[in-house]
Amino acid sequence: MTGPSSGSSGRGSGSRVDLDSEQMGRDLVALVLTVVELLRQLMERQAIRRVEQGDLSDEQVEEIGTTLMLLDQRMKELCDQHGVRPEDLNLDLGPLGTLLPRD
C-alpha cells in the first residue's frame, strides 16, 4: 500500500509545484513591472520639473512628451501581455504606505 500511495502523492505534489511555479512566475512579472513603473513615474516627474524650469528647447520638450507617451503605452502593452492590471502594480510597504502613489 505504501508504494502506490507514495507514487500518487508524488505526482500530486509535482502538479502542485507546477502550479506554484506558475504563480511565482506571475508574481515575478508583476514585481518587475512594478519596478519598471516606479522608474517610469520617476522619469516623468523629473521631466516635468525640467520642463517647468524652462531650460529646455521646444524640440526637447516635444521629444520628452513623445518619449513619455511611448513609455506609458509600452507599459500598458506589457501589462496586457502578462495578464497584469496596471492597478495591481504596487507594493504594500506596511506603515510606510504603498511604493507607488495611488491616484
N, C-alpha and C positions, 0 to 999 in steps of 0.2 A: 503494500500500500504506500509506503513512503516513496518508492520510485516514481509511480505515475503522478502523485500529487506534487512531488518536487518539480517534475518536468512541467506540469501545467502552471504551477505558481511561478516558475522561471519565465515562461512565456508571458504570463500576465504582468510580471514586473518589467519585462522587456518592453511591452507595449506602453506601460505607464511611463517608463523612462523616455520613450519616443515622444509621448505627448508632452512631458515636462520639457524636453529639449526644444520642441516647437514653441512652447510658451516662453521659454528662455530666449529663443531667437527673436520673438516678437517684442519681448521686453528690452532686449539689447538694441533692436532697431529704434524703439521708442526713446531709449536713453540717448542714443547717438543723435537722433533727430532733435531731441530737446536741447542738447549742447549746440548743435548747428543753429537752432532757432535763437538761442541765447546770443550767440555770436552775431547773427543777422540783426537782431534788435540793437545790440551794442553798436554795430557799424552804422545802423540807421540813425541812432541818436547822435553819434559823432558827426555824421554827415550833415544832419540838421543844424547842429551847433556851428559847423563851418560855414554853412550857407547863411545862417543868421548873422555871423560876424561880418559878412560882406567882403571877405578877402578872396573870393573865387570869381573867375570869369563866368559869363553867361554860358559858355560852352562847357565848363567844368560842372556847373550846376545842372545842366541838361544831362550830362553824362552820369552824374551821381543819381539823378532821378530815374534814368533808364536802368541803371545797374540795380538800384533798389527794387524797382518793379520786377525785373527779371529774377532777382533772388527770391522775392516773395512768391512769384509764380512757380519757380522750381521747387520751393519748399512744399507748396500745395501738391505738386505732382508727385514728389517723393512720399508724402503722406498718403496720397491715393494709391500709389504703387504698393505700399506696405500695409495698407489697411489700418492706418493710424489717423485718428481725427486730430486736427490741429489743436483743439481744446484739451486733448489728452497729453499734449507736450508740456509737461511741467513736473517739477519735483516738490514734494511737500517737505520743507525743512524744519518741521515741528514748530517750536515757538518763534522761529525767525520768519515764518510765513512760507510763501512759495518762491521758487527760484525765478520764475517769470512773473511779471506783473499780470494780474487778472484785469481784463478790460471790462 
